[in-house]
Amino acid sequence: MNPAEEYILRQPEPYKGILLYLQSAIEQIIPDLELKFKYKIPFYYLEGKPFCYLNQSKDYIDLGFWNAAHLSVHLDKMETAGRKMMRSLRYRSLEEIDPEVLRELLLDAESVKGKKFWS
C-alpha cells in the first residue's frame, strides 16, 4: 500500500468514507491519473503534472484543484480561501457530494491540460 492510500485509511470517520468515495470517483472519471503522496497528502498527477489533491483539514475534506484559475464550471461551488491559483470543493459528509458536479469539474480540469498555461 502506498503512503497516499495509508493516509486515507488512517483518517477517522466520516472523513475516511468521504476520501474513499472521492478516490474511487476520481479514478473512475480520470483513469490516467497517478496517485502520489506529496506535501504530506494524497496528490493526483496527470502526465507527470499536479492535478488535484485530497486533504482532511479541520472539519472537512478538501478536494483541491491545482490549476483552478482556468476552470470554467461550478466556480460558485468552490472555495478560494485567498488562493490565486487553487480552488477546492469542501465536504463535511458524503451527502454533500454531488456526483455530477464532481464529474464535470474533474473533466473540466482535465481539459485544461492541453492549454499552454497548464504547468
PyMOL CGO cylinders between C-alpha atoms (Angstrom):
from pymol import cmd
from pymol.cgo import CYLINDER

trace = [
    CYLINDER, 0.00, 0.00, 0.00, 1.39, 3.39, -0.89, 0.3, 1, 1, 1, 1, 1, 1,
    CYLINDER, 1.39, 3.39, -0.89, 1.58, 6.30, 1.61, 0.3, 1, 1, 1, 1, 1, 1,
    CYLINDER, 1.58, 6.30, 1.61, -1.33, 8.14, -0.06, 0.3, 1, 1, 1, 1, 1, 1,
    CYLINDER, -1.33, 8.14, -0.06, -3.63, 5.17, 0.49, 0.3, 1, 1, 1, 1, 1, 1,
    CYLINDER, -3.63, 5.17, 0.49, -2.35, 4.81, 4.07, 0.3, 1, 1, 1, 1, 1, 1,
    CYLINDER, -2.35, 4.81, 4.07, -3.19, 8.48, 4.67, 0.3, 1, 1, 1, 1, 1, 1,
    CYLINDER, -3.19, 8.48, 4.67, -6.77, 7.89, 3.50, 0.3, 1, 1, 1, 1, 1, 1,
    CYLINDER, -6.77, 7.89, 3.50, -7.25, 4.77, 5.61, 0.3, 1, 1, 1, 1, 1, 1,
    CYLINDER, -7.25, 4.77, 5.61, -5.81, 6.44, 8.75, 0.3, 1, 1, 1, 1, 1, 1,
    CYLINDER, -5.81, 6.44, 8.75, -8.46, 9.18, 8.80, 0.3, 1, 1, 1, 1, 1, 1,
    CYLINDER, -8.46, 9.18, 8.80, -11.34, 8.92, 11.25, 0.3, 1, 1, 1, 1, 1, 1,
    CYLINDER, -11.34, 8.92, 11.25, -14.91, 8.69, 10.06, 0.3, 1, 1, 1, 1, 1, 1,
    CYLINDER, -14.91, 8.69, 10.06, -16.69, 10.42, 8.42, 0.3, 1, 1, 1, 1, 1, 1,
    CYLINDER, -16.69, 10.42, 8.42, -13.54, 11.67, 6.66, 0.3, 1, 1, 1, 1, 1, 1,
    CYLINDER, -13.54, 11.67, 6.66, -12.26, 8.24, 5.68, 0.3, 1, 1, 1, 1, 1, 1,
    CYLINDER, -12.26, 8.24, 5.68, -15.56, 7.43, 3.97, 0.3, 1, 1, 1, 1, 1, 1,
    CYLINDER, -15.56, 7.43, 3.97, -15.54, 10.73, 2.09, 0.3, 1, 1, 1, 1, 1, 1,
    CYLINDER, -15.54, 10.73, 2.09, -11.93, 10.22, 1.00, 0.3, 1, 1, 1, 1, 1, 1,
    CYLINDER, -11.93, 10.22, 1.00, -12.58, 6.65, -0.17, 0.3, 1, 1, 1, 1, 1, 1,
    CYLINDER, -12.58, 6.65, -0.17, -15.60, 7.78, -2.16, 0.3, 1, 1, 1, 1, 1, 1,
    CYLINDER, -15.60, 7.78, -2.16, -13.66, 10.64, -3.77, 0.3, 1, 1, 1, 1, 1, 1,
    CYLINDER, -13.66, 10.64, -3.77, -10.69, 8.39, -4.53, 0.3, 1, 1, 1, 1, 1, 1,
    CYLINDER, -10.69, 8.39, -4.53, -12.93, 5.88, -6.28, 0.3, 1, 1, 1, 1, 1, 1,
    CYLINDER, -12.93, 5.88, -6.28, -14.85, 8.54, -8.22, 0.3, 1, 1, 1, 1, 1, 1,
    CYLINDER, -14.85, 8.54, -8.22, -11.72, 10.43, -9.29, 0.3, 1, 1, 1, 1, 1, 1,
    CYLINDER, -11.72, 10.43, -9.29, -10.01, 7.26, -10.52, 0.3, 1, 1, 1, 1, 1, 1,
    CYLINDER, -10.01, 7.26, -10.52, -13.11, 6.15, -12.46, 0.3, 1, 1, 1, 1, 1, 1,
    CYLINDER, -13.11, 6.15, -12.46, -13.65, 9.54, -14.11, 0.3, 1, 1, 1, 1, 1, 1,
    CYLINDER, -13.65, 9.54, -14.11, -9.98, 10.21, -14.99, 0.3, 1, 1, 1, 1, 1, 1,
    CYLINDER, -9.98, 10.21, -14.99, -8.31, 6.77, -15.11, 0.3, 1, 1, 1, 1, 1, 1,
    CYLINDER, -8.31, 6.77, -15.11, -4.94, 8.12, -16.31, 0.3, 1, 1, 1, 1, 1, 1,
    CYLINDER, -4.94, 8.12, -16.31, -4.21, 9.85, -13.00, 0.3, 1, 1, 1, 1, 1, 1,
    CYLINDER, -4.21, 9.85, -13.00, -1.38, 8.68, -10.80, 0.3, 1, 1, 1, 1, 1, 1,
    CYLINDER, -1.38, 8.68, -10.80, -1.89, 8.82, -7.02, 0.3, 1, 1, 1, 1, 1, 1,
    CYLINDER, -1.89, 8.82, -7.02, 1.21, 10.00, -5.16, 0.3, 1, 1, 1, 1, 1, 1,
    CYLINDER, 1.21, 10.00, -5.16, 1.96, 11.20, -1.64, 0.3, 1, 1, 1, 1, 1, 1,
    CYLINDER, 1.96, 11.20, -1.64, 3.23, 14.78, -1.95, 0.3, 1, 1, 1, 1, 1, 1,
    CYLINDER, 3.23, 14.78, -1.95, 3.21, 17.63, 0.55, 0.3, 1, 1, 1, 1, 1, 1,
    CYLINDER, 3.21, 17.63, 0.55, 2.09, 15.03, 3.16, 0.3, 1, 1, 1, 1, 1, 1,
    CYLINDER, 2.09, 15.03, 3.16, -1.28, 14.47, 1.41, 0.3, 1, 1, 1, 1, 1, 1,
    CYLINDER, -1.28, 14.47, 1.41, -2.70, 12.32, -1.42, 0.3, 1, 1, 1, 1, 1, 1,
    CYLINDER, -2.70, 12.32, -1.42, -1.99, 14.14, -4.69, 0.3, 1, 1, 1, 1, 1, 1,
    CYLINDER, -1.99, 14.14, -4.69, -3.10, 13.12, -8.15, 0.3, 1, 1, 1, 1, 1, 1,
    CYLINDER, -3.10, 13.12, -8.15, -0.81, 13.73, -11.09, 0.3, 1, 1, 1, 1, 1, 1,
    CYLINDER, -0.81, 13.73, -11.09, -1.74, 13.74, -14.77, 0.3, 1, 1, 1, 1, 1, 1,
    CYLINDER, -1.74, 13.74, -14.77, 1.03, 13.27, -17.31, 0.3, 1, 1, 1, 1, 1, 1,
    CYLINDER, 1.03, 13.27, -17.31, 3.58, 13.99, -14.59, 0.3, 1, 1, 1, 1, 1, 1,
    CYLINDER, 3.58, 13.99, -14.59, 1.98, 17.29, -13.53, 0.3, 1, 1, 1, 1, 1, 1,
    CYLINDER, 1.98, 17.29, -13.53, -0.05, 18.13, -10.40, 0.3, 1, 1, 1, 1, 1, 1,
    CYLINDER, -0.05, 18.13, -10.40, -3.80, 17.77, -10.98, 0.3, 1, 1, 1, 1, 1, 1,
    CYLINDER, -3.80, 17.77, -10.98, -5.72, 17.65, -7.69, 0.3, 1, 1, 1, 1, 1, 1,
    CYLINDER, -5.72, 17.65, -7.69, -5.29, 16.71, -4.05, 0.3, 1, 1, 1, 1, 1, 1,
    CYLINDER, -5.29, 16.71, -4.05, -7.27, 15.33, -1.11, 0.3, 1, 1, 1, 1, 1, 1,
    CYLINDER, -7.27, 15.33, -1.11, -6.79, 16.72, 2.37, 0.3, 1, 1, 1, 1, 1, 1,
    CYLINDER, -6.79, 16.72, 2.37, -8.56, 16.28, 5.67, 0.3, 1, 1, 1, 1, 1, 1,
    CYLINDER, -8.56, 16.28, 5.67, -8.45, 19.71, 7.27, 0.3, 1, 1, 1, 1, 1, 1,
    CYLINDER, -8.45, 19.71, 7.27, -10.30, 20.91, 10.35, 0.3, 1, 1, 1, 1, 1, 1,
    CYLINDER, -10.30, 20.91, 10.35, -13.84, 19.54, 9.97, 0.3, 1, 1, 1, 1, 1, 1,
    CYLINDER, -13.84, 19.54, 9.97, -13.93, 18.88, 6.23, 0.3, 1, 1, 1, 1, 1, 1,
    CYLINDER, -13.93, 18.88, 6.23, -12.28, 17.18, 3.28, 0.3, 1, 1, 1, 1, 1, 1,
    CYLINDER, -12.28, 17.18, 3.28, -10.72, 19.50, 0.73, 0.3, 1, 1, 1, 1, 1, 1,
    CYLINDER, -10.72, 19.50, 0.73, -10.64, 18.34, -2.90, 0.3, 1, 1, 1, 1, 1, 1,
    CYLINDER, -10.64, 18.34, -2.90, -8.27, 20.93, -4.31, 0.3, 1, 1, 1, 1, 1, 1,
    CYLINDER, -8.27, 20.93, -4.31, -7.61, 21.61, -7.96, 0.3, 1, 1, 1, 1, 1, 1,
    CYLINDER, -7.61, 21.61, -7.96, -4.07, 22.63, -8.82, 0.3, 1, 1, 1, 1, 1, 1,
    CYLINDER, -4.07, 22.63, -8.82, -4.69, 24.84, -11.85, 0.3, 1, 1, 1, 1, 1, 1,
    CYLINDER, -4.69, 24.84, -11.85, -8.16, 26.02, -10.83, 0.3, 1, 1, 1, 1, 1, 1,
    CYLINDER, -8.16, 26.02, -10.83, -7.70, 29.55, -12.11, 0.3, 1, 1, 1, 1, 1, 1,
    CYLINDER, -7.70, 29.55, -12.11, -8.50, 28.12, -15.54, 0.3, 1, 1, 1, 1, 1, 1,
    CYLINDER, -8.50, 28.12, -15.54, -11.58, 26.11, -14.61, 0.3, 1, 1, 1, 1, 1, 1,
    CYLINDER, -11.58, 26.11, -14.61, -14.87, 27.18, -16.16, 0.3, 1, 1, 1, 1, 1, 1,
    CYLINDER, -14.87, 27.18, -16.16, -17.64, 25.17, -14.44, 0.3, 1, 1, 1, 1, 1, 1,
    CYLINDER, -17.64, 25.17, -14.44, -19.17, 25.25, -10.95, 0.3, 1, 1, 1, 1, 1, 1,
    CYLINDER, -19.17, 25.25, -10.95, -16.89, 28.00, -9.72, 0.3, 1, 1, 1, 1, 1, 1,
    CYLINDER, -16.89, 28.00, -9.72, -19.70, 29.13, -7.41, 0.3, 1, 1, 1, 1, 1, 1,
    CYLINDER, -19.70, 29.13, -7.41, -19.39, 25.84, -5.52, 0.3, 1, 1, 1, 1, 1, 1,
    CYLINDER, -19.39, 25.84, -5.52, -15.65, 26.15, -4.92, 0.3, 1, 1, 1, 1, 1, 1,
    CYLINDER, -15.65, 26.15, -4.92, -13.66, 27.74, -2.11, 0.3, 1, 1, 1, 1, 1, 1,
    CYLINDER, -13.66, 27.74, -2.11, -10.71, 30.01, -2.82, 0.3, 1, 1, 1, 1, 1, 1,
    CYLINDER, -10.71, 30.01, -2.82, -9.69, 30.94, 0.74, 0.3, 1, 1, 1, 1, 1, 1,
    CYLINDER, -9.69, 30.94, 0.74, -7.35, 33.65, -0.51, 0.3, 1, 1, 1, 1, 1, 1,
    CYLINDER, -7.35, 33.65, -0.51, -5.59, 31.38, -3.01, 0.3, 1, 1, 1, 1, 1, 1,
    CYLINDER, -5.59, 31.38, -3.01, -4.95, 32.69, -6.52, 0.3, 1, 1, 1, 1, 1, 1,
    CYLINDER, -4.95, 32.69, -6.52, -4.32, 29.50, -8.48, 0.3, 1, 1, 1, 1, 1, 1,
    CYLINDER, -4.32, 29.50, -8.48, -6.08, 26.83, -6.42, 0.3, 1, 1, 1, 1, 1, 1,
    CYLINDER, -6.08, 26.83, -6.42, -9.73, 26.27, -5.62, 0.3, 1, 1, 1, 1, 1, 1,
    CYLINDER, -9.73, 26.27, -5.62, -11.36, 23.43, -3.79, 0.3, 1, 1, 1, 1, 1, 1,
    CYLINDER, -11.36, 23.43, -3.79, -14.58, 21.61, -3.12, 0.3, 1, 1, 1, 1, 1, 1,
    CYLINDER, -14.58, 21.61, -3.12, -15.20, 21.06, 0.59, 0.3, 1, 1, 1, 1, 1, 1,
    CYLINDER, -15.20, 21.06, 0.59, -17.16, 18.19, 2.06, 0.3, 1, 1, 1, 1, 1, 1,
    CYLINDER, -17.16, 18.19, 2.06, -18.23, 17.53, 5.62, 0.3, 1, 1, 1, 1, 1, 1,
    CYLINDER, -18.23, 17.53, 5.62, -20.34, 14.47, 4.76, 0.3, 1, 1, 1, 1, 1, 1,
    CYLINDER, -20.34, 14.47, 4.76, -20.91, 12.01, 1.93, 0.3, 1, 1, 1, 1, 1, 1,
    CYLINDER, -20.91, 12.01, 1.93, -24.36, 13.51, 1.39, 0.3, 1, 1, 1, 1, 1, 1,
    CYLINDER, -24.36, 13.51, 1.39, -22.80, 16.85, 0.41, 0.3, 1, 1, 1, 1, 1, 1,
    CYLINDER, -22.80, 16.85, 0.41, -21.08, 15.30, -2.62, 0.3, 1, 1, 1, 1, 1, 1,
    CYLINDER, -21.08, 15.30, -2.62, -22.91, 15.98, -5.86, 0.3, 1, 1, 1, 1, 1, 1,
    CYLINDER, -22.91, 15.98, -5.86, -21.58, 13.31, -8.26, 0.3, 1, 1, 1, 1, 1, 1,
    CYLINDER, -21.58, 13.31, -8.26, -22.46, 15.35, -11.35, 0.3, 1, 1, 1, 1, 1, 1,
    CYLINDER, -22.46, 15.35, -11.35, -20.66, 18.47, -10.10, 0.3, 1, 1, 1, 1, 1, 1,
    CYLINDER, -20.66, 18.47, -10.10, -17.65, 16.33, -9.20, 0.3, 1, 1, 1, 1, 1, 1,
    CYLINDER, -17.65, 16.33, -9.20, -17.61, 14.68, -12.64, 0.3, 1, 1, 1, 1, 1, 1,
    CYLINDER, -17.61, 14.68, -12.64, -17.99, 17.95, -14.53, 0.3, 1, 1, 1, 1, 1, 1,
    CYLINDER, -17.99, 17.95, -14.53, -15.22, 19.65, -12.53, 0.3, 1, 1, 1, 1, 1, 1,
    CYLINDER, -15.22, 19.65, -12.53, -12.81, 16.76, -12.99, 0.3, 1, 1, 1, 1, 1, 1,
    CYLINDER, -12.81, 16.76, -12.99, -13.44, 16.68, -16.74, 0.3, 1, 1, 1, 1, 1, 1,
    CYLINDER, -13.44, 16.68, -16.74, -13.08, 20.46, -16.95, 0.3, 1, 1, 1, 1, 1, 1,
    CYLINDER, -13.08, 20.46, -16.95, -9.76, 20.28, -15.06, 0.3, 1, 1, 1, 1, 1, 1,
    CYLINDER, -9.76, 20.28, -15.06, -8.58, 17.51, -17.38, 0.3, 1, 1, 1, 1, 1, 1,
    CYLINDER, -8.58, 17.51, -17.38, -9.42, 19.64, -20.43, 0.3, 1, 1, 1, 1, 1, 1,
    CYLINDER, -9.42, 19.64, -20.43, -7.15, 22.42, -19.12, 0.3, 1, 1, 1, 1, 1, 1,
    CYLINDER, -7.15, 22.42, -19.12, -4.08, 20.21, -19.56, 0.3, 1, 1, 1, 1, 1, 1,
    CYLINDER, -4.08, 20.21, -19.56, -3.86, 20.84, -23.30, 0.3, 1, 1, 1, 1, 1, 1,
    CYLINDER, -3.86, 20.84, -23.30, -3.59, 24.58, -22.88, 0.3, 1, 1, 1, 1, 1, 1,
    CYLINDER, -3.59, 24.58, -22.88, -0.19, 26.28, -22.74, 0.3, 1, 1, 1, 1, 1, 1,
    CYLINDER, -0.19, 26.28, -22.74, -0.77, 27.62, -19.20, 0.3, 1, 1, 1, 1, 1, 1,
    CYLINDER, -0.77, 27.62, -19.20, -1.08, 24.13, -17.72, 0.3, 1, 1, 1, 1, 1, 1,
    CYLINDER, -1.08, 24.13, -17.72, 2.03, 23.63, -15.67, 0.3, 1, 1, 1, 1, 1, 1,
]
cmd.load_cgo(trace, "trace")
